[in-house]
């Protein structure tokens, strides 16, 4: 067993209350009880259970490394137990992220979103867990680029000698099942060529040039796993801060601009990513707009000190106001693009069934 700390964030939609807007307190209690027993058994060092919208979020520390079967089994069993409670309450979409009837050794590829990293604790270890609802993992591309490669966002890239050499970005092609690692600032234009296409290319991890891990994001896409639309991916992101990495304020700054992401209603629309405090993470207008929360922790000998609700700050009020204005503008388009996703993006929704129904009525053009 490693002396290093492993931080695992695993999420799943196991039932919405009401509709897709939030989560019932009973589901949180089921998860807390399960993880508390695991902590008593020595499987976990510490844990925190929370939610964003209708997603149940398990934040755990342990010494078993990433992709550990026992930890993933624990998360799976916790989601299954919460799903049973959701079914008892007849919550909406109970267990929709659990795409298998049985655990198969690794929770990746089974529906839940996973972000993990292993590291040696520094003298002070501030970490932010970003959690989003009603959007896809491509939503992290823009803020991760701003945090780790944009000197207009992150002053440390210019004035901190420990950051001045830049960072390396591991990018995954979720359709081609390939990865590429690009180094910034020297390969910045190459990086932007890929990550600007947020539907296909996603930043999975960020490293310092000395190999130290700085960020880890979930990149699982439910539609690619299930072969059809079963809900939006609702990704999670871990970012370590300070001491050769972005300051907490530099990691939060990208979210002052509510950039456009895919998701929202039925996973089929574009909308702004609105930064909100924990208590406002209840997307309801047109099942949105997409939300993101930021839970700040100090990790001390593997234990969580926190969380601090980092978006519970009036300095993000204008971002929320802009999000509402963007929402008004996009909603006015109704079923027309660019509010609705393009045809390629609707490939895994119910649209193919509608096209099939009308196929015989299409006639060759004369």
Secondary structure, 3 states (H helix, E strand, C coil): CCCCEEEEEEEECCCECCCCCCCCHHHHHHHHHHHHHHHHCCCCCEEEEEEECCEEEEEEEECCCCCCHHHHHHHHHHHHHHHHHHHHCCCECCCCCCCCCCCCCCCCCCCCEEEEEEECCCCCCEEEEEEEECECHHHHHHHHHHHHHCCCCCCHHHHCCCCCCCEEEEEEECCCCEEEEEEECCCHHHHHHHHCCCCCEEEEEEEECCCCEEEEECCCCHHHHHCCCCCCCCCEEEEECCCCCCCHHHHHHHHHCCCEEEECHHHCEEEECEECCHHHCCCCECCECCEEEEEEEEEECCEEEEEEECCCCHHHHHHHHHHHHHHHHHHCCCCCCCCECCCHHHCCCCHHHHHHHHHHHCCCCC
